[in-house]
């Protein structure tokens, strides 16, 4: 027997096994049929956007117009990210994004009754991965295989929009003045998880009891590397070999040493201490490892055990290194990783003795509430305090040695006590990008440390 994919079978135990000797209609959830309840029943169609495709009735072909609408949404996401200067590589936001992206994968392969069986919990867990979660009807009789392949659609649209933006920026000088690197790196971070997950799901093949043949786990009526699955699997293998797997290694060991890509490297490493030039690659590598465990660990107990072990290792590793400039950033990431370990441990405990749902749900919500307060505080600091800061700056006595203005991400010091070949001290004004360009790490780290403490 093989464990059913999440949400496919009607079961309420710690393991959700499909018994081929029992009629499927007595084991499957509403709208599903076949081996492992993999295919949609008659008059039902797979939906686009859910982590494991749902089967819904009354899907019509005219719903195809929603696909171009998603393309427009992708374009809006790119434009919005550019004009708000989205920067998920900053210390605090980096930690929140990692938590939001990974929490769904660390918990989702458990038996029914777990925390992600709550729809609102699953919805929040998918936001950071650009995952709709609820599912959208696209056309009549759409299969789970087509639904899974369509998960590439939105990241592809985002990449296309980014390319168009770069081309237009080269042709129109006015657009060339718009800073785009932070936003593009942020979108690359957000789409990497979605692309990686879709790639591995398409390659998720399991053996059944009828022989040595392997079947696609998302729909066990589809034989792996046979028929339509062949072209999609080959595409997934190419993406895995040339993008998903090597990308963390490139970011860790290639990006910091390529001179032409130094602006990108500076943005990706802006929160890290100088000796941790491999830090961003490590962050992508952590994502990749957890996704692989989620897709290929199989049995729920093994999945949850591996997640607890590796997240605990991440927590210990981070606690030992403290890789960020800001003490605040290190504390935030430590708290979020600890929260992830505790929620997973409680979820594991539900297999043995029921834990009140409000406990795990409360722990799950704490980072989201904290993120909301942090965003409000950040917006207030960046926009609400601007006038007040300028007024205070104008009232600062001339003899005061230093004043800081962080409204635009800059640091002003009057004067900076340093000499230059016997020359007199001079006042300087540096923003974060200028500091990142400094070749002198002894100067660079204290300056960024001062900026962090604002």
Steps between C-alpha positions, in 0.01 A plus 500: 500500500608861432424804711242726333594852394373764742131565455438213256365229732237507772695394805542622855803317632872563525560321169270528200552180300322414179385135487463382138279214620232747612277695263645849434166675551505387864850639559517819292392852589213651306578545132789249488534150363754242381824367646620711792188709426724672247262592222192717509162324489258537211375858455780628726811690388835575661555860609800725458676659795456256787804325647355161407240560228140481617217357294201728457171450313352722229829629357438654157732572208412870509700532822818496290490880493629493859842386375581832324365674808768325705753632250380854571519431872862388451579824317342698781710309756820593311405868467393522865822333618709748299321815609488410870864387473422159651802364682464153653878478542495734800551327833157495665297457181736223384420296810124555475494403132692178569254407774192578291633312198604187690234455767252351253752245375611396846142428608303412189577128465335400827182307554158671502425679824831686500534874502500534120163327480363843591440690175600840639828357629581343163414827325742707711768236461485537120506879463879537503529240222254679270267204550125557470422187703123505451518390135347651186301318234669550164330264259282194498667164570838653585720227653718524813807475274397808302416680823848433637679610182304828506677582828789614277275761339515783753879482566557490123283810453695678774833418331365621163377825654837553665675448165264745329566754774877471447464539121282811542745643751778479239293682241349769724750689719224609737424136588871427537503721809255272682681266742400146413767266638351466848154432360627250244703312760195494727280356224769244420495392865120471505474304175788259569297299751197473271711386205697251711188349651324460165813343350532234768127428512508417128779249573328346801452138385403207725485121444165326538432139589423387145867474399812702445331789318509845654202734499478873550406568860268788415285269285580131531310426179790669314807281441827687548695585183218375285260698283448862600708462814813444290524853359414661832748282690780579252425871538512464879834315484652775283376769741634303798844444345557852364315716755349350815793293626802710391349840589581489875858396419534778244371759748740373769819438302459680169301820542730669757803459271357620167594864460220589259242363745641682803194729537278190520739333744506810719121501522477129579766524772404836648389351832797266547834553670792511258630151575166341412513569127333163445203590721240563229586176325451323833153655529401369156656164585284473813191557291606237248569239770162546671314480168681176411407352838140609450474343155688175550485401869170317447361369831372782728696398811827493304417834341433669832802343669737615225352849508553531876858370473606733219323812627658439842836473322430832322416658836819370663713606202352850501539533875869411476585729208271801556568595135314832478640843583200589713445331832131565443503303173677205663246497784203512260628207294576299815145555628342405165705182466417405858131560428525275195659221708232527770208503254643196322556321830141566608381384160698180548343464843152505347575157354511359854293717734269777375629851569238778518490661157502851643853445634660415165288754315600775743868413466457494124340845498756670727755563218226639273382743767860597574560558127196729479625712791848511348365618164296773671804610699717497189245708303473746787878534522541539125208731425331621818813626673650676197371844582578459867855390433565794269368738763718345769799513265454872445492555876814294570783719642785553261747368753332158524743242372256279317150483369330215326234509234361165392195615309665430166730226621792737543737567784645847557786562741647839582793454521630142463821478700738369238799635318599456142874517449544786745203695362255661736189327624201540271126445517365221284155381400465133410197298408477125531595431140813713535602322816453162331744613233773565757794262461609563860306249714634661818311819404205329331379286792495777767315732260235238423480422871419865571232501229348181642455659839290785372 
